[in-house]
Amino acid sequence: MVTSRYCACGAALALAVLIGCHLPQRSHGPGREPHRAHASEDGPAVIPPGVVLAAPADLVVGLRRPRHVLALSSGGLYGAYTTGVLDGWTRSGTRPEFDVVTGTSTGALIAPYAFLGSEYDANAMKLYTGVRTEDIFRMRAWVTIPFRDALATSVPLRQLIEAQISQELMEKIAAEHRKGRRLYVGTTDLRTKRAVIWDMGAIACRPCPEGCNLFRDVLLASSSIPGVFPPVPFRVAIDGRNQTEWHVDGGITAPLFMPPGVFATATDPNPNPMLAGANFYAIVAGKLYPDEGLVRRRVLPVLSASTGALFYAYCRSELANTYWQSRLAGMRYHVLALRQDADIHANSAVSFNQKLMTQLYREGLTDGQSRGGPNWMYVPPVLSPCDGDYARGGLRLRTMPPVPAAVP
């Protein structure tokens, strides 16, 4: 019964994504104003990731020159792989202190620990290898779901985040923020259907309980899979007018992202001298391509396979996007993901199996400390919309040799 419920969960999510959503566009349509950034007294402007902007003063004031920028991707339980990579990187003795850390969805939950440094590796490891499904969500009664905003309640996840994000941890993040380091988390605003970036260091500088509650709410929203977990409300004031925004999983609009406001404009493509020679690291929570396998010719399996293909393709697209962003900024690009031949298969994105997550953590640990540090790729997996596949001219096919990995 439990397995069937998880399958139904994934199927419902697949149906919602395929029917109700589409990939976010990089430009606005004819006759429509572009999404506006909202500067506020509370902190920096909120800017959608992927938009190339000149650096406004309120984003870079107090920011020390970044030498190492880390982006952590979405990926559900595969976040256990990310925690393993960070731990292995620490053990290799080559892990730097990150000047800027960004995270979305599961990456958002790990980002505060990555930001504070290697002394928090054990906290991240325990979070991802000790958690159970019942620690994340509880399914609602099936008869009530048609009248609800989600299949499950996220109260257990909220309680887990509250236990992890203590006032002491907030004070440490605030102290690092004042030194010029930055921590960003992405969510998705359902009204605008755009990504929103939150300056978590600035939020941590606000006194508790206000700052603590907002910090935790942002992490909850960033990891709230739409349709499975309820959206998280935020009461905001824009130009003096109060309104409620509803935010969900940041991975819907940006599976990973560059820090905002630090790039040259399209009309002035000179590299930002602040970032010249810096390193950009992207850690993908999972594989770059879905595993192959037969799909039953039934509605739910077809929808599930199609949605999986969409999410993987979108992640590869964002890796290519951040590659060109880093090149524009004069940064050195690095990316790492779970090896494609790893024999790890999750039955559901929302089934948190401890044995599986421990296996993922160990894979990450191995990848993080190999050869004196992570075995990075220096270009994204693909630089074309067709994933580098050869065009077919018929039905008689042969396997092509793999393309050798690029070197820095």
Salt bridges, closest charged atoms under 4 A:
ASP42 OD1 - ARG206 NH1 3.22
ASP87 OD1 - ARG91 NE 3.26
GLU97 OE1 - ARG64 NH2 2.62
ASP99 OD1 - ARG64 NE 2.70
ASP121 OD1 - ARG95 NH1 2.85
GLU134 OE2 - ARG132 NH1 3.61
ASP135 OD2 - ARG132 NE 3.30
ASP149 OD1 - ARG140 NH1 3.27
GLU168 OE2 - LYS172 NZ 3.86
GLU176 OE2 - LYS179 NZ 2.98
GLU176 OE1 - ARG181 NH1 2.89
ASP199 OD1 - HIS177 ND1 3.85
GLU210 OE2 - ARG206 NH2 2.56
ASP217 OD1 - ARG158 NH1 2.83
GLU245 OE1 - HIS247 NE2 2.81
ASP291 OD1 - LYS287 NZ 2.78
ASP291 OD2 - HIS345 ND1 2.95
GLU318 OE2 - ARG26 NH2 2.03
ASP341 OD1 - ARG339 NH1 2.73
ASP343 OD1 - HIS345 NE2 3.11
GLU363 OE2 - ARG339 NH2 2.97
ASP387 OD2 - ARG316 NH2 2.57
